[in-house]
Amino acid sequence: MYKNTIETVIAKQDISDVIMRYARAIDRADGPLLHSCYWEDAIEEHANSYTGPAHDYIDGAMKRLQGGDVMMHNVGNIHTELEGDTAWVETYLITFARFPKDGVSWDTLTGGRIFDKFERRNGEWKIAHRKIALDWNRDEPSCEGWCLGLFKPEDPRTIMGEKGKGDLTYTRF
C-alpha cells in the first residue's frame, strides 16, 4: 500500500499547481505562463492535431487563441504516481470552446484525460511529455441566454472574462 510522506504531498501539490497553471494559461492565451508548465525539451502529443516539441505547440496555439473566442478548461481528478524524480499523472478534464463554422458560432464540450510524464529537475516539477485521451464530445450551435436574461453582458457592472492581461485574474481588484 502506498503511504504519503510530507515530501510526496509537496510533490503532488507542486504538480497540481502546474496543471492548474496550464488551465489558466491556455484559457487566458498567456504564452509565457503556458511555457512555464513545460520543460524546454518537452513533447506534446495532442491527438491527431499535433505531435512534437511542446514549446512549438504553444507558440502555434497562441496565434489561434489570442484571436479566438471563449475557452475554459475545468480540471477534475488528478492521480499521481511518483517514482523518484519522475511522476506519472492522469488528469480528468472537461473543456468548453467556441469556434466559428460556416459563419456560425459553435460550442464544443469535450471530456477527456491528460496523461503527463512530469520530471523534477533542480527541485522543480514540469511536464516532460504529454498525451491526451478523448472520452466524449458534444458540439452544438451557440445559444447564450445568460441565465434567461438574469445577467446582462452589456451592463458596465458585468465583468466578462477575456483573453490576455485585461482579464480579472491579472488585474485583481
Salt bridges, closest charged atoms under 4 A:
ASP27 OD1 - HIS73 ND1 2.65
ASP30 OD2 - LYS165 NZ 3.25
GLU40 OE2 - HIS55 ND1 3.85
ASP41 OD1 - ARG121 NH1 3.13
GLU44 OE2 - HIS46 ND1 2.83
GLU45 OE2 - HIS129 NE2 2.60
GLU45 OE2 - LYS131 NZ 3.92
ASP59 OD1 - HIS35 NE2 2.81
GLU81 OE2 - HIS79 NE2 3.04
ASP85 OD1 - ARG120 NH2 2.78
GLU90 OE2 - ARG113 NH1 3.11
ASP107 OD1 - ARG98 NE 2.62
ASP116 OD1 - ARG130 NE 2.61
GLU119 OE2 - LYS117 NZ 3.53
GLU119 OE1 - ARG121 NH2 2.60
ASP135 OD2 - ARG113 NE 2.83
GLU140 OE1 - ARG138 NH2 3.21
GLU144 OE2 - ARG98 NH2 2.91
ASP155 OD2 - ARG157 NH2 2.78
ASP167 OD1 - ARG28 NE 3.49
